[in-house]
């Protein structure tokens, strides 16, 4: 196809996109845009393809620049950021998030069993037979935990190290939660396997370290942030199972439609899960690792944290119709 035929075939698309962009830019907000749903993204993708073709076929710099300007304007409209609504975020965590968790109560309870059952079982068996830890962890990781919780290890950190570890904890925890959630797409099997494995891994570490006689350094460290971190992992599993069930049992809808609907609901839970993990990472970096805080104070803090998490999910948002 030569340039003339190319322009003749696709000029209408370019003109329509240009007019849509004029309207979007004039409105100043896509929320009030007078544009049919789906029309703009569809046109934008087509024009991106046209630009790629024009470059590959060398139709001329002037045509490339014309299409490139349309694509840049479209990119700005499609991906431009929206102002953060702090009131909406506050409303979500104050009411919507705990209501959504309660709505998935059965899945949450199932995931509690899938996670904490292996965790407590492995805690017991590893405390009796320490070598069991090597069934879920390699020797290098085990040595790292031995050193980490050894009372003779110098655990004093400066403020810069705390900030660095805050980022590390967020990265690691969100990675685990995301894998647990995303595994649900495999008919829910992925989420189940990851939940059970993490329960086994965490339980083995606790049982092994406790068996070494390092309880005085282990429990004060994990008790503070555990309420938020472990709850988030269980919720990630429930969100993943919701995805899996939509594929296994879509009801009267087609599987893809059921999956899309479940994804929309689950992603709202994921927002809250990320919030829990940020809180957990903050506590782990700046409180759990604090060596000057007496263990008794950390235990009290941990008890209050678990009580607060339980009360939040049981009671928050009920005055708004939950």
Buried (B, 14 or more C-beta within 10 A) or exposed (E): EEEEEBBEEBEEBBEBBBEBBEEBEEEEEEEEBEBEEEEBEEBBEBBBEBBEBBBEEEBEEEBBEBBBEBBEBBEEBEEEEEEEEEEEEEBBBEBBBBBBBBEBEEBBEBBBEBBBBBBBBBBEBBBEEBEBBBEBBEEEBBEEBBEBBBEEEEEEBEEEEBEEBBEEBBEEBBEBBBBBBBBBBBBBBBBBBBBBBBBBBBBBBBBBBBBBEBBEBBBBBBBBBBBBBBBBBBBBBBBBBBBBBBBEEBEEEEEEEBBEEBBEBBEBBBBBBBBBBBBBBBBBBBBBBBEEBEBEEBBEBBEEBBEEBEEBBEEBBEEEEB
